[in-house]
């Protein structure tokens, strides 16, 4: 086992040894749209629909090399789920405002004029507000007693492109977040404990965003 760990570490160091080792600290911001729903099977007479909402937040990136960096974010993300029941056309929409904090490993490639990147890592979220809306969206069924737990966690993967503009870089990114916490509140059941025969309700979100990242120093 020690030999495997040593060999893996040596391979990683060898991979990065060919790149500039100057560390760089960058700050930025992003904004965009989410397309979200919940996981789980639904009855045949219920149609699942995506909820569209805004996303915006701040970015902190620390680059260990030109290729590898660690990126932390704090984002406000409007997400939830919507269902439509036929033939009665009963519509229900859950809209939740999450504060999400991902911590991502980021790999960036390309030249100075055009770069592309991939990232992945865990996230934790807290629903700061929420609404459960009825058929016409004018009746607020609940204002935060939406039947979900406020906490959420899971993992995120994304990819994008960036190119220089002014003192920093503009970036475009598509990202997918996959919740692994069953957010639904069920009577007599502990948090994240799904009864037998019941599908968990976990968040599924596609994010499209544009951002700007400014470097603030090279060591």
NORRAMO-V917460 format. One record per residue. N is the residue number from 1. RES is the residue in three letters. PSI is psi in whole degrees, -180 to 180 (NA if undefined). OMEGA is omega in whole degrees, 0 to 359 (999 if undefined). Layout:
n->(N N)
res->(RES RES)
psi->(PSI PSI)
omega->(OMEGA OMEGA)
This chain:
n->(1 2 3 4 5 6 7 8 9 10 11 12 13 14 15 16 17 18 19 20 21 22 23 24 25 26 27 28 29 30 31 32 33 34 35 36 37 38 39 40 41 42 43 44 45 46 47 48 49 50 51 52 53 54 55 56 57 58 59 60 61 62 63 64 65 66 67 68 69 70 71 72 73 74 75 76 77 78 79 80 81 82 83 84 85 86 87 88 89 90 91 92 93 94 95 96 97 98 99 100 101 102 103 104 105 106 107 108 109 110 111 112 113 114 115 116 117 118 119 120 121 122 123 124 125 126 127 128 129 130 131 132 133 134 135 136 137 138 139 140 141 142 143 144 145 146 147 148 149 150 151 152 153 154 155 156 157 158 159 160 161 162 163 164 165 166 167 168 169 170 171 172 173 174 175 176 177 178 179 180 181 182 183 184 185 186 187 188 189 190 191 192 193 194 195 196 197 198 199 200 201 202 203 204 205 206 207 208 209 210 211 212 213 214 215 216 217 218 219)
res->(UNK UNK UNK UNK UNK UNK UNK UNK UNK UNK UNK UNK UNK UNK UNK UNK UNK UNK UNK UNK UNK UNK UNK UNK UNK UNK UNK UNK UNK UNK UNK UNK UNK UNK UNK UNK UNK UNK UNK UNK UNK UNK UNK UNK UNK UNK UNK UNK UNK UNK UNK UNK UNK UNK UNK UNK UNK UNK UNK UNK UNK UNK UNK UNK UNK UNK UNK UNK UNK UNK UNK UNK UNK UNK UNK UNK UNK UNK UNK UNK UNK UNK UNK UNK UNK UNK UNK UNK UNK UNK UNK UNK UNK UNK UNK UNK UNK UNK UNK UNK UNK UNK UNK UNK UNK UNK UNK UNK UNK UNK UNK UNK UNK UNK UNK UNK UNK UNK UNK UNK UNK UNK UNK UNK UNK UNK UNK UNK UNK UNK UNK UNK UNK UNK UNK UNK UNK UNK UNK UNK UNK UNK UNK UNK UNK UNK UNK UNK UNK UNK UNK UNK UNK UNK UNK UNK UNK UNK UNK UNK UNK UNK UNK UNK UNK UNK UNK UNK UNK UNK UNK UNK UNK UNK UNK UNK UNK UNK UNK UNK UNK UNK UNK UNK UNK UNK UNK UNK UNK UNK UNK UNK UNK UNK UNK UNK UNK UNK UNK UNK UNK UNK UNK UNK UNK UNK UNK UNK UNK UNK UNK UNK UNK UNK UNK UNK UNK UNK UNK)
psi->(-44 -38 -39 -45 -44 -43 -41 -45 -41 -39 -41 -45 -39 -36 -42 -11 -21 2 156 131 9 127 143 134 130 147 151 -173 160 159 152 -156 147 148 110 157 -177 151 172 147 145 155 159 -27 7 129 132 137 153 143 129 130 167 159 137 155 -173 151 137 124 133 113 119 -33 -178 -22 -47 134 162 131 124 148 158 119 142 128 115 118 171 -140 158 140 151 122 131 152 5 -10 48 124 134 133 127 121 121 133 104 145 111 138 96 153 113 140 127 134 125 136 166 -170 -172 -25 -24 124 153 158 158 151 160 150 178 164 158 144 156 125 106 -27 161 154 141 114 146 -161 -46 5 4 -27 117 107 -37 150 59 17 44 140 55 155 148 -28 156 152 161 -149 159 144 143 169 154 -174 157 148 155 141 115 -140 -8 -149 135 141 147 131 144 134 149 130 138 103 145 9 130 105 -11 136 126 133 132 10 135 157 137 20 112 125 153 135 2 131 137 150 104 150 141 118 133 126 135 125 160 141 177 131 127 124 142 9 149 131 NA)
omega->(179 180 179 180 180 180 178 179 179 179 179 179 179 180 184 186 181 183 179 187 180 178 183 181 183 175 180 179 179 174 181 183 173 170 193 175 175 178 174 177 178 175 184 183 179 181 178 177 180 173 179 181 182 173 174 181 183 184 170 183 175 183 177 175 175 184 190 176 172 184 173 181 166 188 165 188 176 183 181 181 181 177 177 181 179 1 185 179 173 186 177 184 177 180 185 177 183 162 183 180 175 172 194 166 187 178 185 182 178 181 185 184 181 181 175 187 170 178 180 177 181 173 171 183 177 180 182 179 180 178 172 190 181 190 187 180 179 179 177 181 176 182 33 180 169 189 178 172 182 184 177 173 183 180 183 172 182 177 180 179 178 176 186 175 182 182 183 182 172 183 176 186 168 184 176 175 187 180 177 177 177 189 184 174 179 183 176 182 179 179 178 175 184 179 179 180 180 178 176 175 182 184 175 187 170 182 171 186 172 182 179 185 183 176 183 177 177 179 999)
